């Protein structure tokens, strides 16, 4: 039986001790080989163009060029290299940014060696893997808008629709024949229920999730 070629892996992390640990893990398995290391995103992009790795283990928080920007650049220049985001952070914005940039998988650095190796093998075969924490973030993102939207009252939906039109509170008050303080109260409740920090964010959420007609 002809044995398949080992998975060629590039490590990207600005901490030498992390790279050392990952290097040790990779050296323990015959079906993968470390082809290079980078200390920032800019180095990673350059090495990918030269080495053409099968899988890139990509840290996200790095100097010079962060992992999200590097992921996007690598996917554009080396589309056959599959990227695993390997980070200590599980914030929604970072998970979404990494996946949108083209990361195939998202793992936290507390992952076990066996889980990491399994993810690398999966990425080599074109399969995605999400840490439980990252999966929960994405599940909440899908569920929360609809549940929060269901909490909006009829009047709040009317106010939200006028916010989408770009109307200021005084005009909204005239349209709905209510006081400005009442509109201010409704807007505050809308922001709270949608988890928005500003009118602009509330409007974006309304449009994204079709909360107004």
Secondary structure, DSSP 8 states (H G I E B T S, - for coil): ------EEEEEE-S-HHHHHHHHHHHHT-TTEEEEEEESSHHHHHHHHHHH--SEEEE-SS-SSS-HHHHHHHHHHH-TTSEEEEEES---HHHHHHHHHHT-SEEEETT--HHHHHHHHHHHHTT---B-HHHHHHHHHHHHHHHHHHTT--HHHHHHHHHHHTT--HHHHHHHHT--HHHHHHHHHHHHHHHT-SSHHHHHHHHHHTT---
